[in-house]
């Protein structure tokens, strides 16, 4: 965790990894989409990934 501030350490300690297996084309599309969102919004990659998971859970009523 070198190079991270206290905030980065706290966020990573509270986070858990989710591993998904998808076709390579979907993986590439997801990576492009995240990259575009990061560059357009200036938001953090983890923030965007949290939003994706939150939206999925809300959509499916979980």
C-alpha positions as a LaTeX table, in Angstrom:
\begin{tabular}{lrrr}
\hline
Residue & $x$ (\AA) & $y$ (\AA) & $z$ (\AA) \\
\hline
Unk1 & 0.00 & 0.00 & 0.00 \\
Unk2 & 2.93 & 2.30 & $-0.39$ \\
Unk3 & 2.17 & 5.66 & $-1.91$ \\
Unk4 & $-1.39$ & 5.73 & $-0.59$ \\
Unk5 & $-2.56$ & 8.24 & 1.96 \\
Unk6 & $-4.56$ & 7.35 & 5.04 \\
Unk7 & $-7.81$ & 7.72 & 3.09 \\
Unk8 & $-6.67$ & 5.17 & 0.47 \\
Unk9 & $-5.70$ & 2.68 & 3.17 \\
Unk10 & $-9.05$ & 3.01 & 4.94 \\
Unk11 & $-11.00$ & 2.57 & 1.69 \\
Unk12 & $-9.05$ & $-0.54$ & 0.71 \\
Unk13 & $-9.44$ & $-2.05$ & 4.18 \\
Unk14 & $-13.21$ & $-1.69$ & 3.95 \\
Unk15 & $-13.44$ & $-3.00$ & 0.38 \\
Unk16 & $-13.81$ & $-6.58$ & $-0.77$ \\
Unk17 & $-12.90$ & $-7.96$ & $-4.16$ \\
Unk18 & $-15.61$ & $-9.11$ & $-6.56$ \\
Unk19 & $-14.43$ & $-11.32$ & $-9.38$ \\
Unk20 & $-16.62$ & $-11.64$ & $-12.47$ \\
Unk21 & $-16.09$ & $-13.88$ & $-15.46$ \\
Unk22 & $-17.36$ & $-12.30$ & $-18.67$ \\
Unk23 & $-16.53$ & $-12.63$ & $-22.36$ \\
Unk24 & $-13.43$ & $-10.67$ & $-23.38$ \\
Unk25 & $-15.41$ & $-8.22$ & $-25.51$ \\
Unk26 & $-17.57$ & $-7.29$ & $-22.51$ \\
Unk27 & $-14.45$ & $-6.89$ & $-20.38$ \\
Unk28 & $-12.88$ & $-4.53$ & $-22.92$ \\
Unk29 & $-16.12$ & $-2.56$ & $-23.26$ \\
Unk30 & $-16.33$ & $-2.20$ & $-19.46$ \\
Unk31 & $-12.71$ & $-1.02$ & $-19.24$ \\
Unk32 & $-13.28$ & 1.54 & $-22.02$ \\
Unk33 & $-16.44$ & 2.78 & $-20.34$ \\
Unk34 & $-14.71$ & 3.17 & $-16.97$ \\
Unk35 & $-11.78$ & 4.96 & $-18.65$ \\
Unk36 & $-14.16$ & 7.39 & $-20.38$ \\
Unk37 & $-16.02$ & 8.07 & $-17.12$ \\
Unk38 & $-12.76$ & 8.70 & $-15.27$ \\
Unk39 & $-11.55$ & 11.13 & $-17.91$ \\
Unk40 & $-14.87$ & 12.93 & $-18.38$ \\
Unk41 & $-15.85$ & 13.21 & $-14.74$ \\
Unk42 & $-12.49$ & 13.19 & $-12.96$ \\
Unk43 & $-13.91$ & 10.61 & $-10.57$ \\
Unk44 & $-11.92$ & 7.78 & $-9.02$ \\
Unk45 & $-12.02$ & 4.26 & $-10.56$ \\
Unk46 & $-13.18$ & 2.74 & $-7.27$ \\
Unk47 & $-15.99$ & 5.29 & $-7.03$ \\
Unk48 & $-17.19$ & 4.33 & $-10.51$ \\
Unk49 & $-17.00$ & 0.61 & $-9.71$ \\
Unk50 & $-18.97$ & 1.15 & $-6.48$ \\
Unk51 & $-21.61$ & 2.96 & $-8.54$ \\
Unk52 & $-21.81$ & 0.04 & $-11.02$ \\
Unk53 & $-22.36$ & $-2.45$ & $-8.20$ \\
Unk54 & $-24.84$ & $-0.18$ & $-6.40$ \\
Unk55 & $-26.84$ & 0.29 & $-9.64$ \\
Unk56 & $-26.88$ & $-3.48$ & $-10.24$ \\
Unk57 & $-28.12$ & $-4.19$ & $-6.72$ \\
Unk58 & $-30.83$ & $-1.52$ & $-6.92$ \\
Unk59 & $-31.95$ & $-2.73$ & $-10.35$ \\
Unk60 & $-32.39$ & $-6.27$ & $-9.04$ \\
Unk61 & $-33.92$ & $-5.23$ & $-5.71$ \\
Unk62 & $-31.08$ & $-6.61$ & $-3.62$ \\
\hline
\end{tabular}
